């Protein structure tokens, strides 16, 4: 019983760590613009379209 409890605790800790590390945060519009400009995209001003649609 004790071994099962330890395995369950380890499993839950691993699950907690994995789910918290996989959270992705969205970029801000300035980040999109900077990446588009650095990549040489000719219509870099359209790079904030993704941020505008989430608003």
VENTA-V323920 format. One record per residue. N is the residue number from 1. RES is the residue in three letters. SS is DSSP state (2 for helix, 1 for strand, 0 for the rest). Layout:
[[N,RES,SS] [N,RES,SS]]
This chain:
[[1,UNK,0] [2,UNK,2] [3,UNK,2] [4,UNK,2] [5,UNK,2] [6,UNK,2] [7,UNK,2] [8,UNK,2] [9,UNK,2] [10,UNK,2] [11,UNK,2] [12,UNK,2] [13,UNK,2] [14,UNK,2] [15,UNK,2] [16,UNK,2] [17,UNK,2] [18,UNK,2] [19,UNK,2] [20,UNK,2] [21,UNK,2] [22,UNK,0] [23,UNK,0] [24,UNK,0] [25,UNK,0] [26,UNK,0] [27,UNK,0] [28,UNK,0] [29,UNK,2] [30,UNK,2] [31,UNK,2] [32,UNK,2] [33,UNK,2] [34,UNK,2] [35,UNK,2] [36,UNK,2] [37,UNK,2] [38,UNK,2] [39,UNK,0] [40,UNK,0] [41,UNK,0] [42,UNK,0] [43,UNK,0] [44,UNK,2] [45,UNK,2] [46,UNK,2] [47,UNK,2] [48,UNK,2] [49,UNK,2] [50,UNK,2] [51,UNK,2] [52,UNK,2] [53,UNK,2] [54,UNK,2] [55,UNK,0]]
